[in-house]
Amino acid sequence: MTKYKDIINEIKEESVDTDLHKSVDTDLRKSVNTDIVSLTIKVPRNLRQLWVVEARSRGTTLSAVIVDYLKKELGDV
């Protein structure tokens, strides 16, 4: 995974006009369809079961926990 982070960081460093980059990024995010879609990942069954139980004990769902984390880590529209 660090290979991808390195590539992304290189691209960010090469960006000369960050204001233009930010405005284009914002425009692209606004134009993205906001329909709910599936996101599939492979995880060990025992961890998934543990996470589902933990999420339920906190009064939430595993999907909500994942979406909240991704929004916090990668940003939101």
TAGIBEL-V395355 format. One record per backbone hydrogen bond with DSSP energy under -0.5 kcal/mol. NH is the residue of the N-H (numbers start at 0). CO is the residue of the C=O. Records with the same first field share a line. If there is no record, write none. Layout:
# TAGIBEL-V395355
NH=CO + CO
This chain:
# TAGIBEL-V395355
3=0
4=0
5=1
6=2
7=3
8=4
9=5
10=6
11=7
12=8
13=9
14=10
17=15
20=16
21=17
22=18
23=19
24=20
25=21
26=22
27=23
28=24
29=25
30=26
31=27 + 28
42=40
47=43
48=44
49=45
50=46
51=47
52=48
53=49
54=50
55=51
56=52
57=53 + 54
58=55
59=54
64=60
65=61
66=62
67=63
68=64
69=65
70=66
71=67
72=68
73=69
74=69 + 70
